[in-house]
């Protein structure tokens, strides 16, 4: 076999060294990206805590992503959809930073330009968010400067190391001093300077970034304030009738614990609001602009309300529905303080993070509907993730048009003049809840033993109430289920039916009839534009 030429022998290790230096260039880019984020987090802590680039870009992504992708994320990741988004953004930052490092090595200053573009985009995402301060632009700008300096310094040292890496073939076989011998100290120095700077910058970025984000989340911890907050006793309490909760294994609890209550919103991180500084502004088509403090709400006197809430993203048979005991004040009384002008037909509620919801004015002023500003949930102040310190709860309407969390503003207006967050994104401006029923046990995909077993679940028809629930096995007749005693017309009811299960595979279907005599819609409909519909039909395997 013919031996390779001397040129070929020299080319192979040279290529290997080239790939190795591309790796170190990519690492330089990643470190520079970390420095950019860490510096921005540090100065966000000083100037504007909402000016975190990664969170601002994440919020921007949430705002612009098409509706089908939102529904996919909710269906796939549930309450962890925000974590999945952050992980995805983190991977994108790593990949983009690595590319910037390689570009800076091969075609300077393209790497710096890439960082500047990233900084400009994050700055734009920050300054266009709701409630930004005048200095919110500083953190991403200073982060961009720091990241650019680090990538230039790292690639400069890497280039020096690369230039001093003389091919080993240049060494004189007789042992005499050659160019390679003279290059060794320079090569070692270049490599040492690169690793020293990379280590210091990388470790510092991780420490500063994590520390800044941690301090930002804990300084003046609102969680501590919430834990110490004692809400006044309600003027009236909900009476739970005997027989309201059935004792059946696998059946959803009558009152959903706070930790299990579904959470769907557009906030990438949970807003933290000190109730002592919280204010609610009521303006728009009103006789006078009104501003209320948290204490003003408490001074109105609290009442207890039992209300079942449903998310428009809830699929047939899904779990994005929950029942809770709420403490609050009627929204109609709050609006009376401002005086609603004639011609208004909608209230545009606004969250601290800029989210808005369009609620029919009639739903908030009707004396027969318990639309409230809630401050408590299941015997304690609202959890942070459920809107602390104040949120809206309106029975009979999907949450996206009524259940604004971290509430800061109520604008009395019209549907013709204003539109809410979800309206231009493919959802109806008005969205009454479609009443429905669900099978909790037997669970889908879980085999049961033959014999007498309970089929049980929940059904809801807020503001109207459930009259009866019917169950069908395979192609048999519809059979009535036994209902629990309802708390009121705004809450779900539990139901069950004893079934003599025989071995094999069976289909179990359920439907509800409300107190108006209407039967639950059989036809399947998607989530958009105003909620899913259809009878749940589950496959049950009996051993």
N, C-alpha and C positions, 0 to 999 in steps of 0.2 A: 504494500500500500504506500503510495507516494506521500512523503512528508509535506506538511503545510509550509508555505513560504514564510519567510521572516515577517513580511508585512501582515500576513493573515494572523500569525501568532501574536503580533502586537495589537491587531484590531480587536480581537476577542475580549481581552481584559479591559481595553478602553471602553467597549460597549457596556461591559458589566459596571465599570465605574460610572458611566453616564447614567445608567438606570438607578444606581445607588444615589447619585446626587439629585436625581429627580425626586426620589423618595424624601430626601432631606429638605428639598425645596417645598414639597407638599406639606411636610411637617412644619416648616417655617410659616407657611400660610395659615395652617390651623392655629398655631400659637399666636400669630398676629390677630386672627379672628377672635381668639379668647381674650386677648388684651383689649381689643375693641369693645367687646361685650362687658368685660370687667370694669373698664374705665367708665363706660356709660352707666353701669349699675351704681358705681361709686358716686358719680356726680348726680345721678337721679335721686340718690338718697339725700343729697344736699339741696338741690334746686327744685326737683319735681319728681315725686315718687311714682307718678304715672308714666314717666318718660323712659321706661325700660324698652329698648329696641325689640327684643324678642317677643315681649308681651304685646307691644303696639302692632308689630307685623302680624302676630297671631290674631289679634282682634280684627285687623284689616282683612285677613284671609277669611275669617268667619263671616265678615260682612259681604264679601264678593263671591264666595263659593256658590255655585248653582244649587238650587233647591234639592235636586235628586242626590247630590253628594252629601248635603246636610242630613237628609233622611237616612242615607246609607250609614253615615257615621253614628247617628243616634241608635239605629237598629243594631249595628255591629258592636259598638263600644259602650253603649248606654251612658251611664253617668261618668264613664272614663273617657268620653270623647275628647275632652279638653287635654287630658294627659297624652292621648294618642297624637293630637295635633302638635303639642310641644315637642314630643319625641321626634315627629316628622320634621319639624322646623330645625331641631338640633342637628339631625342628620344632614339636612340641606345646608346648614351653616358650615358644617365640617367639610362637606364636599366642595362647596363654593370657595371656602378659604383655601383648601388644598390646591384647587385650580389656580387661584390667585397667586399662590406661592410659586407654582411651576411657571406661570406666565412672567412673573418678576425675574425669574432666573433666565428664561429663554429670550424674552422680549421686554426688557425693562423700558418704560415704567408701567407696563400693562397691569401688573399686579396691584400697584398703588391705585391705578385708575379704577380697577375692579372694587377695591375697598372703598374708594370715594363714592362710587355709584351706590354701593350697598349702604353707606352712611347717609347718602341723600335720600334713598328710598325709605330708610327707617325714620329719618327726620320728618319726611312727608307723612308717614303713617302716624307719627306721634302728634304733630301739630294739628292734624285734622281730626283727632279724637275729641270727644265731648269733654268739656270741663278742663281743658289744658290751661296751664299757667303761662305767663309771658316768657319765662325762662326755660320752658320745656324743650326748646330746640338745643340747648347747650349740651346735655349728656351725649346724644349721638354725634354731635359735631366734635366734641373733645375725644370721644371714643374713636372716631375716624382718624383724628390726628395721631393719637397714640398708636393705633394699629398700623398706620402708614409708616411711622417712624421705625417701629419694630421690624416690619417686613423688609424695609430698606437695609437696616443694620444687619439682620440675619442673612439676607441674600448676599450682601457685600462680603461678609465673613465666609459664607459658603463658596462664593466665587473665588476668593483668595485661596481657600483650601483646595478647590478644584484645580486652580492654576498651578499650585505647587505640587500636585500629585503627579510626579514624573514617572513614566512607565519604567517598571523594574528592569526591562530589557536593556536599558541604558547603562546598567551597572557593569563595570569592567570585570570580566571573569578573572583577571589576574590579581584582583584585589586592590588595584590602584584607585585613588580618589577620583570620582567622576562627578558629572552634573547631578546625578541622582543622590550621591552622598551629600552634596552641598544643599540639595533641596529638602532633605529630611527634616532639619530643624524648622524650616519655613512651613513645611507641610504639617508638622506636629503643632506648630503655633497656630496656624489657621484653623485646624480641626479643634484645638482646645478652646480657642476664642468663640467658635461657633457653638459648641456644646455648653460652654459657660453661660453665654447670653441666652441660648434657647432654654436652658434649665431655669435660670433666674426668672425670665419672662413668663415661662409656662407655669411654674409653681406660684409665682406672684399673682398671675391672672386667676388661677383657680381659687387661691385663698381670698383675694380681694373680691372676686365675683360672688363666691358663696357667702362670704361674710356680709357683703353689702345687701344681697337679697334677703338674707336672714334678718339682718337688723331692720331693713325696710318693712318686713312683715311682723316684727315683734315690738319695735319701739312704740310705746304708747298703745300696747296691744288692746285692740277693741274687744278681743275675746275675753280678756280679763275684766274689762268694763261690763261686758254683757253678763258674765258670771256673777258679778257683784250687784247687778241691777235687780231690784225688787219691784215687780209690777203691783199696782193696787188691786185689791180684791174686786171682782166684777160685781156690778149692781144686780145682774141676773145670771143664772147658770142654766145650762142645758140639762134637762131631765132625760136620762137614758132609761127607756121603759124595760120592764122585765121581759126577757126573751129576745132582746135586741142582738145578742151574740150567741151563736151556736157553737157547741163544743164538739167540733169534728176535726180530726187530724188532717192537716194539709190545707184547711180552709183559711183564707186571708182573715187577719184580725179585723174586728169592727173598726177600731181606731188604729190608724197606721202610725207606728212609732216614728219619731222625727228622723232617726238614723236610716229608716227604710223608705222614707217618703221620696218619691222620684224628684229628680232635679234636671230640668232642661232649660237652658238660657244661653245667651250669647256672650256672657262674661267669661273670658279666658281664665282669669283669676278672680276669686271672690272679693268684691269690694269691701273695704273696712271703713265704717262710718261711725264716728263718735256721736252718740245721741245728744250730747250737750251742744254740739255745733250743727246738728242736722236741722234743716229748714225745709218746709213744704210751701211752695209758691202756687197760688191759685190766681190765674189771670185769664186773659182772652176776652170772650164775650160775657163779661161780668160787670156788675155795678161798681165794684171797687176791687182793686188788687189786694189780696190777703196773703200774709206770710205767717205760718204757724211753726212753733217749735215743738219738740218732742213732749215737753211738759204741757204745752197747750192741748195736745191730743189726750194726754193722761187726765188733764183737768176736766175734759168733757165727760169723763166717766166711762168705764169700760163695761162691755157686756160679752157674754160667751156665746159663740155660734158654732154649730156643727155643720160643716160644709164639705162635700166631696168635690175635689178638683180633678180635672181631666186635661191631659195634654193633647193637642191636635195631632201630635206625632204618634199617638197610641194606635197600634195595629189592632185588628180584630183579635181578641183574646190576649192583648198585651198588658203590660204592667205599669204603663205610665198614667196611673190613676191612683189617688190616695184620699183617705178620709181623715180629717183632723178636727180637733176642738180649737177654735180660734178666739183670741181676745182682741176686741177692737171697738171702733165707733162707726156708726152708719155714715157712709159717704154722702148721703143726702143732707145730713146735718152739717157736714164740712162744706159742701157746696153752698148751702144757705148763707154761710158767713160772707160769701162773696156776692151772692145775688146773681142768678143766671138770667141773662137777657133772652128775650124772645128771638126765635130764629135759629138758635143753637140746637144741634142734634147729636153732637159727639163730644167726648172728653178725650183729649190726647194726653195720656199719662207718660211721664218721662222718668227714666232711671238715671242714677248718677253716672252710669257708663254710657249714656246716650241712647239707650234702647227706648223705643216708644211703642205704645199700644193704643189702638182706637176702640173706645168703648161707647156703645150707644148711650146717650144721655138718659134715655128712659130707663135703662137698666140700673142706673145709679140713683135715680130720684124716685123710683116706685116705692111707695110705702109698704108694699107687700113682698118686696125682695130685700134680702139681707146682704146687700153690697156693702162691704166694709173696708176701712183702713185697719189692717191687722198689726198688732204689736206683740202678740203672744201666740204660741202654738203648743198645744198639748201641755198646758200648765207651766210654761216657761217662756222667757223672751224668745222672739223669733231666732232660730239658728242663723248664723252668719250666711250660710249658703242658701237660706230660704228668705232672705231679704232684710235682715236686721239693719236698722231698727224699725222700719215701717214698710209695709207692702200692701198691695190691693188684693182682695179676694172677692170675686163676684160669682155667685152661684148661677149655673145655667149657661155660662159662656166659656169657650176654650181659653186656656191661659194666655195664648199669644195675643188676644184682644182684650184682656182684662186683668191679668194677674201680675202686673208690673212689680218687680222687686226693687229694693233700694230706692224707693220712690222719692223724687225731689220736686216734681212739678205736675200740676193738673191744669191743662189749657182747655178752656171751654171754647169749642169751635164747631165746624161743620165737616161732614164727610166730603163735601165738594171742595172745601178749601184746603184741608190737610189730609195727609195719609201717614200711616204708621210704618214701622220698620218692615214688617212682613208683607205689606200690601203690594209693593212693586216687585216682590220676590215670588209672586205666584200664588198668594193666599188671599182669601176673601177678606174684605174690610170688616164684615160682620160675620160672626161665627158662633151661633148657638150650638150647644153640645148635642150630638146625636145620641139618644139613649141606647144602652147596650147591656149585654150580659156576658158573663165569662165563666168558664169551667176552671176551678182551681184543683180539684181532685176527682178522679185519678189524673195524675200529671201526664202530659203527652210524652210518649216514649218510655214510660215506666210501667212495667208489667204488674198485674194484680192477680191474686188468687181467685179461683172460682168460688162462688157462694154469694151471700148477701153482703153488698158493700154500698157505701154512700157515694152518690155523685153530688158534688157541692160546688158552690161558687158565689159570685156576687153579681148584682145588677144595679144599674143606676139610671135615673131619669130626673136630673136636677130641676127643681122648681115645679115639677109635676108629680113625681112619685111613681113607684112600681106597683102595678095592680097584681100581676102574677108572672110567674116564670114557667116555661114549659120545656120538657126534655124529650128527645126522640132517640131511640136506639135503632141503628141500622135503618130499615125502611118501615119501621113500625109506626104506630100512631103517636101523636104528641100527648105527653102525660104531664099533669100538673105537678109542680114541685112545691114543697112547703117553704114558706117565707119566714124570716125572722121578723120581729116587731120593729118597724122603722122608727128611727129617731125623729125624722121629719122628712119632708119632701125634697130637701136639699142633699140628703145623704144616700149612700148606697144601702142596699139590704143584702143580707146573706140568704142563701136558699140551699135546699138539699132534696134529694130523692133517693129512696132505697132501691137498689137494683140487684136482682138475682142474676149475677154474672155467670155465663156459661163459657166453657173453654173455647178459645178461638180468637179471631180478630173482629172487633166491632167498631162501628162509628157512633159517636155520641154527639148529638147536636143540641144547641140550646138557643132559645129566643125569649124575649121579654115583651110584655104588654104593659103600657103605661096606664095611668089612671084616667086618661082621656079616651082610652079604648084603642089607641094606636098600637099596631104591631111593629116590633123592631124591623128595620129595613133588611130584607133578605139579600138584595143585590149588592154584590161586592163593589166597593169604591176605594180608590187610593186615598192616601193621606191628604194630598193637595187636591183642590184648593180649600176645603173646609171640613176635613176630618174623614176618617175611614168609616165604612159601614159593611154590614154582612153578618150572617149567623156563624158563630164559631162551630166548626165540625171537627172533632178530634178523633184520632185513631187510638183505640185502647186494645192492648193485648192481654188476654186472660189466660192464665196457666191452668 
